[in-house]
Each structure stands twice: as C-alpha cells, then as structure tokens.
Amino acid sequence: MFAFAKSDRANLSAAELKVYRKAASIMLEMGDGQIETEVEAGRLVEVKNDEQD
C-alpha cells in the first residue's frame, strides 16, 4: 500500500478502493497491542506529522 496526496492523483480504481477498504477493516479490528507488535516487527510503519508532537 502507498500513500499519496489527493491533489497528486485523480480517483482510486475500483480494485484499489476494495483493497483500501479491506485494509481499513483489518486495522480497525486491531487493538493497540497488536498494532504496537506490528510496528515493532516492521510490518507497519508509524507515519508522523512533523507539525504534531
């Protein structure tokens, strides 16, 4: 999965939308501990906004 600014690209294809919805569903089911485990294992990467601390 990759991220992009909405202004850099038109719309998602139907296939991409399906994948993003599935990924969102999986992420919403995960607890904090599961997410932390995935981050520590390198399977998820935390994206930080430089403007926020």
trRosetta pair geometry for C-beta under 8 A, 3 or more apart (Angstrom, degrees):
i j d omega theta_ij theta_ji phi_ij phi_ji
1 19 7.3 -173 -94 138 99 117
1 20 7.4 119 -133 -97 121 73
1 23 6.2 68 -76 -105 152 167
3 47 7.3 15 7 -84 162 167
4 8 4.9 -113 171 72 107 128
4 9 5.3 52 115 -1 142 128
5 8 4.5 93 64 -8 86 107
5 9 7.8 140 79 11 54 84
6 9 7.1 -93 -155 55 31 77
12 16 4.1 -130 -171 92 101 120
12 17 4.6 132 109 -60 127 81
12 20 6.8 -57 -147 2 165 140
13 16 4.6 95 50 8 78 102
13 17 6.9 -140 92 -7 40 87
14 17 5.7 -54 -148 36 30 114
14 18 6.5 35 153 -23 63 104
15 18 5.7 -53 -153 31 32 114
15 19 6.7 30 151 -16 64 105
16 19 5.7 -56 -151 37 35 111
16 20 6.3 31 154 -17 68 107
17 20 5.8 -55 -144 39 31 109
17 21 6.3 31 156 -19 65 107
18 21 5.9 -56 -149 36 27 110
18 22 6.5 27 154 -18 62 107
19 22 5.8 -57 -150 37 31 110
19 23 6.3 30 153 -18 66 107
20 23 5.6 -53 -145 38 32 112
20 24 6.3 34 155 -21 65 105
21 24 5.7 -52 -147 35 31 112
21 25 6.4 36 153 -23 63 105
22 25 5.6 -53 -151 33 32 115
22 26 6.5 31 152 -18 65 104
23 26 5.8 -54 -150 35 32 111
23 27 6.3 30 154 -17 66 108
24 27 5.7 -56 -146 39 31 111
24 28 6.2 30 157 -20 66 108
25 28 6.0 -57 -147 35 26 109
25 29 6.7 23 155 -17 60 109
26 29 6.0 -65 -157 35 30 109
26 30 6.9 35 150 -30 65 104
27 30 5.7 -51 -155 20 36 115
27 35 7.8 60 -153 -97 79 109
30 34 4.2 -128 -162 89 95 128
30 35 5.2 114 131 -56 127 84
30 38 7.6 -27 -158 -5 154 138
31 34 5.0 97 53 8 71 102
31 35 7.1 -135 98 -4 37 89
32 35 5.8 -58 -149 37 31 111
32 36 6.2 32 155 -20 66 107
33 36 5.7 -54 -146 36 30 112
33 37 6.4 34 154 -21 64 105
34 37 5.6 -52 -150 33 32 114
34 38 6.5 30 153 -17 64 106
35 38 5.7 -57 -151 37 32 110
35 39 6.4 33 151 -20 66 105
35 44 6.6 -64 -160 68 70 163
36 39 5.6 -53 -147 36 33 112
36 40 6.3 32 155 -18 66 107
37 40 5.8 -56 -147 38 29 110
37 41 6.3 21 156 -13 64 111
38 41 5.8 -59 -143 42 30 108
38 43 4.6 -81 -164 72 83 106
38 44 4.1 53 126 4 110 114
39 42 7.8 43 177 -69 29 23
39 43 7.8 -86 -65 55 21 66
39 44 4.9 -55 -76 79 62 98
39 45 7.1 118 -131 -103 77 22
39 46 5.7 24 -130 -34 130 99
42 45 7.6 16 -156 -72 53 83
48 52 7.2 -137 -175 71 80 94
49 52 4.5 53 78 18 106 105
